[in-house]
Amino acid sequence: MPQSSIEIAEINLVLDSVLKQGKRSRHLTRFIKMCQKISIINLINSKYRDFLLKKTGCRLEDIALDLIADLFEEREGKFYQLNLYFTDILDTVKKIPEDVLHSKLVTLVRSGANQKISDIRQDFGECYFRVKKAVNICLTRKAQKFKKKVVNDSTYIYHSEEKDPDLSKLEYPQEQLLPELFKCKFKTYQVPEVMNNIYSIVNEQDEYSKALELNTLTNCVVGFYKRRLDDVA
């Protein structure tokens, strides 16, 4: 599934917009699809493709997108990793040859995807897949409590207490959320309880949006259990 010549020709405009405007960019959906295609090709050629397909039970396209979710981590309204990687050319993106810019993007996406595969396999193993599956089951079974809102192909999850979360606000930073989560009281430590506590924290403040992107929510739950395992060890 190679990138089309039209996409490559427009990469300067698209990337410049996404770097400067973050999730508010009108080209965000197009850029995400560009990155997803690169990740799909990388996954098809990966020796761990069958392993990931079997463990997750998800479509290859969905896995490929999950593997690069960290590239779209928000900090101060911008995509932190993207801006960090392209920091030396932020002011000259529109002037760089399309093939050179596309090559740099391919390198970034492949590196991010392969690192995520490595983290999943070595750092947290099969527990990652169990937690991810449990989060999705909880969202299905408790659909009246946890609502979904899709914007620019991204799925945001919010508690039913919040009727229309303000997605123009920044997302609650994961590095701040996890320490607060460990201050909560738990009875069962099961995924639904962890998710309830996450949204109790998110809903008690007004600085950030009260919705979390699905990958952010999943990573928070995964991070919680990983931290618990590390503490026990």
HUMOLIN-V99801 format. One record per residue. PSI is psi in whole degrees, 0 to 359 (none if undefined). Layout:
psi->[PSI & PSI]
//
This chain:
psi->[73 & 156 & 139 & 156 & 330 & 316 & 314 & 321 & 333 & 2 & 327 & 311 & 314 & 310 & 319 & 317 & 315 & 320 & 322 & 328 & 352 & 222 & 351 & 355 & 135 & 352 & 9 & 314 & 316 & 320 & 318 & 319 & 324 & 310 & 321 & 319 & 319 & 316 & 324 & 312 & 318 & 320 & 320 & 322 & 358 & 141 & 349 & 9 & 307 & 324 & 313 & 320 & 318 & 317 & 323 & 329 & 14 & 165 & 151 & 321 & 321 & 320 & 315 & 322 & 320 & 322 & 338 & 12 & 328 & 338 & 340 & 24 & 129 & 139 & 120 & 40 & 358 & 160 & 105 & 307 & 322 & 311 & 325 & 318 & 321 & 17 & 328 & 352 & 18 & 323 & 357 & 16 & 318 & 343 & 349 & 139 & 139 & 318 & 327 & 316 & 319 & 320 & 319 & 321 & 318 & 316 & 316 & 313 & 315 & 316 & 315 & 318 & 316 & 325 & 321 & 320 & 317 & 317 & 316 & 316 & 316 & 321 & 320 & 354 & 214 & 342 & 327 & 313 & 323 & 317 & 315 & 316 & 319 & 322 & 313 & 322 & 318 & 318 & 327 & 313 & 331 & 45 & 336 & 337 & 317 & 113 & 155 & 146 & 123 & 124 & 126 & 44 & 8 & 136 & 122 & 138 & 133 & 159 & 146 & 341 & 334 & 109 & 322 & 84 & 145 & 102 & 356 & 341 & 159 & 154 & 146 & 121 & 131 & 324 & 341 & 330 & 318 & 314 & 322 & 325 & 325 & 351 & 347 & 157 & 137 & 145 & 316 & 337 & 22 & 161 & 314 & 322 & 320 & 316 & 321 & 317 & 325 & 314 & 339 & 319 & 311 & 322 & 348 & 1 & 165 & 356 & 320 & 168 & 150 & 15 & 147 & 136 & 144 & 318 & 324 & 314 & 312 & 315 & 327 & 316 & 316 & 315 & 324 & 311 & 325 & 317 & 320 & 318 & 320 & 320 & 321 & 319 & none]
//
